Amino acid sequence: MNRVYTVTEEEIEDIITRAVSKALSIQQTTAQEAPKSNHAIETGLNIPDYSRKEAAERLRVSTQTIDKLISTKELSSYRIGKKVFIRAESVNNYARA
């Protein structure tokens, strides 16, 4: 059942201000951490691993190169169903090398 709420303009401004403040504080604290993948953000899971495409973008290589790095065990990966995910630690270590 949908509910309808009546709010004043001031209440809306307050809600937006609090939401932006919270988002900025979260952004500042997570800026020091490794970047989260879109998969982690979309699912809400605390799995900072990358899809093949995200890993390719992060390393500035093609997805074919990512596949080659996975097959030669230079990147650590796992499957969930048909999707392949590359461990963030593995991507970050490879980027530093």
C-alpha positions in Angstrom: 0.0 0.0 0.0 1.4 3.4 -1.0 1.4 6.2 1.5 1.3 9.9 0.7 3.2 12.3 2.9 2.9 16.1 2.9 6.2 17.9 3.5 7.1 21.6 3.5 9.7 23.2 1.3 11.9 23.6 4.4 11.6 19.9 5.3 12.6 19.0 1.8 15.7 21.3 1.9 16.6 19.7 5.3 16.3 16.2 3.9 18.4 17.1 0.9 21.0 18.9 3.0 21.4 15.9 5.3 21.6 13.4 2.4 24.3 15.5 0.7 26.2 15.9 3.9 26.1 12.2 4.5 27.1 11.4 0.9 30.1 13.8 1.1 31.3 12.3 4.5 31.0 8.8 3.0 32.9 9.9 -0.1 35.7 11.5 2.0 36.2 8.3 4.1 36.1 5.9 1.2 38.3 8.1 -1.0 41.3 6.6 0.8 40.2 3.0 0.1 40.5 1.1 -3.2 37.7 2.1 -5.6 34.6 0.0 -5.5 33.4 -1.8 -8.6 30.0 -1.0 -10.1 29.0 -4.5 -9.2 29.6 -3.9 -5.5 27.7 -0.6 -5.6 24.7 -2.0 -7.5 24.3 -5.1 -5.4 25.1 -3.4 -2.1 27.5 -6.2 -1.3 30.7 -5.4 0.3 32.7 -7.2 -2.4 35.1 -4.8 -4.0 35.8 -7.1 -6.9 35.7 -6.1 -10.6 33.8 -7.4 -13.6 36.0 -8.2 -16.6 35.0 -4.8 -18.2 35.7 -2.9 -15.0 39.1 -4.6 -14.6 39.9 -3.8 -18.2 39.0 -0.1 -17.6 41.0 0.1 -14.4 44.1 -1.4 -16.0 43.5 0.4 -19.4 43.6 -2.9 -21.3 41.1 -4.9 -23.4 38.8 -7.5 -22.0 40.7 -10.0 -24.1 43.9 -9.1 -22.2 42.0 -9.6 -18.9 41.0 -13.0 -20.1 44.6 -13.8 -21.0 45.8 -12.6 -17.5 43.2 -14.8 -15.9 44.2 -17.8 -17.9 47.9 -17.3 -17.0 46.9 -16.8 -13.3 48.3 -13.3 -13.2 44.9 -12.1 -12.0 42.8 -14.0 -9.5 39.2 -14.5 -10.5 36.0 -16.5 -9.7 32.6 -17.1 -11.3 29.1 -16.5 -10.1 26.9 -18.2 -12.6 28.1 -17.0 -16.0 29.7 -13.9 -14.7 33.5 -13.6 -14.0 34.8 -11.4 -11.3 38.4 -10.4 -10.7 39.5 -9.9 -7.2 40.2 -6.2 -6.5 43.4 -7.0 -4.6 44.7 -8.8 -7.7 43.8 -5.9 -10.0 45.4 -3.4 -7.7 48.5 -5.4 -7.3 48.8 -5.8 -11.0 48.3 -2.1 -11.5 51.1 -1.3 -9.1 53.5 -3.7 -10.8 
